Amino acid sequence: MKNITLAVEEVILEQVKLTAAEQRTTVNGMVREFFAEVAAKRQAKDEARQALLRLAREAAGDMGSKTWDREALYDR
């Protein structure tokens, strides 16, 4: 596990400490949980992006035969 240093305003830190105590955790635990959620969301987005790219590469792209001509499209 890697240690980091954060600078937080004292008033904010006191409020966070109270919240952590109410949730029976620590400020450190809250920060770890927040970081884990951020990382999980990023991973989910990356996986979805990769799946979409894989689908685009593998798709046959068969749109059927052309049943129209230019004149029919612009018929007024």
Backbone as CSV, one residue per row, in Angstrom:
resi,resn,N_x,N_y,N_z,CA_x,CA_y,CA_z,C_x,C_y,C_z
1,MET,0.850,-1.173,0.000,0.000,0.000,0.000,0.891,1.229,0.000
2,LYS,0.472,2.248,-0.721,1.238,3.483,-0.868,0.653,4.569,0.045
3,ASN,1.500,5.321,0.711,1.064,6.443,1.539,1.042,7.715,0.709
4,ILE,0.058,8.573,0.992,-0.012,9.890,0.350,-0.231,10.944,1.435
5,THR,0.061,12.176,1.092,-0.166,13.290,1.998,-1.185,14.225,1.369
6,LEU,-2.191,14.603,2.154,-3.225,15.522,1.675,-3.226,16.775,2.541
7,ALA,-3.482,17.893,1.916,-3.666,19.142,2.658,-5.160,19.455,2.634
8,VAL,-5.765,19.547,3.825,-7.207,19.786,3.945,-7.417,20.872,4.990
9,GLU,-8.362,21.745,4.712,-8.673,22.790,5.684,-9.146,22.141,6.986
10,GLU,-8.740,22.734,8.093,-9.032,22.167,9.416,-10.529,22.000,9.654
11,VAL,-11.310,22.977,9.257,-12.772,22.925,9.455,-13.360,21.726,8.703
12,ILE,-12.902,21.525,7.505,-13.387,20.398,6.697,-12.963,19.081,7.332
13,LEU,-11.725,18.989,7.758,-11.226,17.760,8.365,-12.023,17.403,9.613
14,GLU,-12.369,18.366,10.419,-13.162,18.091,11.627,-14.526,17.518,11.264
15,GLN,-15.153,18.079,10.236,-16.461,17.570,9.791,-16.333,16.146,9.249
16,VAL,-15.267,15.896,8.514,-15.042,14.560,7.959,-14.771,13.558,9.073
17,LYS,-14.032,13.956,10.083,-13.769,13.062,11.215,-15.070,12.674,11.920
18,LEU,-15.965,13.645,12.094,-17.257,13.355,12.718,-18.062,12.383,11.862
19,THR,-18.058,12.618,10.561,-18.769,11.726,9.650,-18.180,10.324,9.688
20,ALA,-16.881,10.229,9.690,-16.213,8.923,9.754,-16.594,8.192,11.038
21,ALA,-16.599,8.893,12.154,-16.969,8.270,13.423,-18.410,7.772,13.374
22,GLU,-19.310,8.556,12.795,-20.712,8.147,12.666,-20.841,6.886,11.814
23,GLN,-19.972,6.752,10.836,-20.015,5.599,9.933,-19.128,4.451,10.425
24,ARG,-18.572,4.612,11.618,-17.698,3.601,12.231,-16.536,3.226,11.322
25,THR,-15.893,4.246,10.784,-14.707,4.064,9.958,-13.723,5.166,10.297
26,THR,-12.706,5.315,9.482,-11.710,6.361,9.681,-11.690,7.260,8.451
27,VAL,-11.068,8.418,8.603,-10.891,9.301,7.451,-10.081,8.558,6.392
28,ASN,-9.053,7.857,6.828,-8.231,7.083,5.913,-9.086,6.050,5.166
29,GLY,-9.963,5.365,5.901,-10.849,4.385,5.283,-11.790,5.024,4.285
30,MET,-12.300,6.212,4.600,-13.197,6.919,3.679,-12.461,7.307,2.396
31,VAL,-11.230,7.782,2.541,-10.436,8.171,1.371,-10.135,6.950,0.513
32,ARG,-9.745,5.840,1.155,-9.478,4.600,0.397,-10.723,4.150,-0.361
33,GLU,-11.879,4.208,0.302,-13.133,3.796,-0.347,-13.447,4.710,-1.534
34,PHE,-13.272,6.013,-1.351,-13.523,6.962,-2.434,-12.606,6.672,-3.622
35,PHE,-11.323,6.479,-3.349,-10.369,6.179,-4.426,-10.724,4.875,-5.130
36,ALA,-11.153,3.871,-4.363,-11.535,2.590,-4.960,-12.735,2.767,-5.891
37,GLU,-13.699,3.589,-5.495,-14.877,3.848,-6.330,-14.484,4.574,-7.615
38,VAL,-13.602,5.558,-7.498,-13.136,6.293,-8.682,-12.429,5.344,-9.641
39,ALA,-11.562,4.500,-9.100,-10.819,3.548,-9.942,-11.764,2.542,-10.594
40,ALA,-12.767,2.068,-9.853,-13.714,1.091,-10.397,-14.536,1.698,-11.531
41,LYS,-14.958,2.948,-11.371,-15.717,3.622,-12.436,-14.858,3.785,-13.679
42,ARG,-13.607,4.152,-13.478,-12.710,4.317,-14.624,-12.507,2.981,-15.331
43,GLN,-12.307,1.926,-14.550,-12.108,0.604,-15.144,-13.344,0.162,-15.920
44,ALA,-14.526,0.421,-15.369,-15.765,0.055,-16.063,-15.888,0.811,-17.385
45,LYS,-15.553,2.095,-17.382,-15.583,2.879,-18.620,-14.586,2.346,-19.633
46,ASP,-13.374,2.032,-19.163,-12.345,1.490,-20.061,-12.786,0.159,-20.661
47,GLU,-13.388,-0.707,-19.845,-13.852,-1.997,-20.341,-14.985,-1.821,-21.353
48,ALA,-15.903,-0.900,-21.089,-16.999,-0.643,-22.024,-16.459,-0.095,-23.343
49,ARG,-15.483,0.795,-23.258,-14.873,1.361,-24.463,-14.189,0.271,-25.282
50,GLN,-13.459,-0.616,-24.596,-12.780,-1.712,-25.294,-13.788,-2.668,-25.935
51,ALA,-14.894,-2.938,-25.246,-15.926,-3.816,-25.805,-16.548,-3.190,-27.043
52,LEU,-16.781,-1.890,-27.009,-17.351,-1.199,-28.161,-16.384,-1.218,-29.340
53,LEU,-15.120,-0.973,-29.083,-14.119,-1.016,-30.149,-13.991,-2.424,-30.732
54,ARG,-14.031,-3.437,-29.864,-13.960,-4.830,-30.321,-15.180,-5.151,-31.197
55,LEU,-16.350,-4.704,-30.774,-17.572,-4.924,-31.546,-17.475,-4.240,-32.908
56,ALA,-16.956,-3.031,-32.940,-16.815,-2.302,-34.205,-15.858,-3.027,-35.147
57,ARG,-14.774,-3.600,-34.607,-13.811,-4.329,-35.436,-14.400,-5.632,-35.960
58,GLU,-15.190,-6.311,-35.135,-15.680,-7.639,-35.476,-17.014,-7.633,-36.218
59,ALA,-17.714,-6.519,-36.212,-19.040,-6.460,-36.835,-18.924,-6.631,-38.343
60,ALA,-19.852,-7.399,-38.902,-19.856,-7.630,-40.350,-20.260,-6.366,-41.095
61,GLY,-21.107,-5.586,-40.486,-21.535,-4.336,-41.124,-22.449,-4.546,-42.321
62,ASP,-23.167,-5.663,-42.374,-24.075,-5.944,-43.496,-25.352,-5.135,-43.320
63,MET,-25.551,-4.181,-44.204,-26.721,-3.314,-44.121,-27.772,-3.716,-45.154
64,GLY,-27.594,-4.839,-45.801,-28.553,-5.273,-46.806,-28.247,-4.646,-48.156
65,SER,-29.101,-4.941,-49.105,-28.867,-4.412,-50.447,-29.505,-3.042,-50.612
66,LYS,-28.976,-2.295,-51.527,-29.472,-0.953,-51.824,-30.764,-1.087,-52.637
67,THR,-31.824,-0.487,-52.118,-33.127,-0.584,-52.793,-33.613,0.781,-53.275
68,TRP,-32.730,1.743,-53.323,-33.098,3.092,-53.718,-32.041,3.643,-54.663
69,ASP,-32.405,4.696,-55.332,-31.426,5.392,-56.158,-31.480,6.876,-55.822
70,ARG,-30.546,7.609,-56.328,-30.422,9.022,-55.994,-31.684,9.803,-56.332
71,GLU,-32.288,9.517,-57.486,-33.484,10.233,-57.907,-34.636,10.001,-56.934
72,ALA,-34.784,8.765,-56.438,-35.869,8.458,-55.508,-35.663,9.189,-54.181
73,LEU,-34.427,9.330,-53.773,-34.153,10.008,-52.515,-34.533,11.495,-52.582
74,TYR,-34.315,12.083,-53.737,-34.549,13.523,-53.883,-35.815,13.819,-54.663
75,ASP,-36.695,12.838,-54.802,-37.953,13.033,-55.498,-38.809,14.023,-54.714
76,ARG,-39.269,15.042,-55.417,-40.062,16.067,-54.717,-41.407,16.186,-55.292
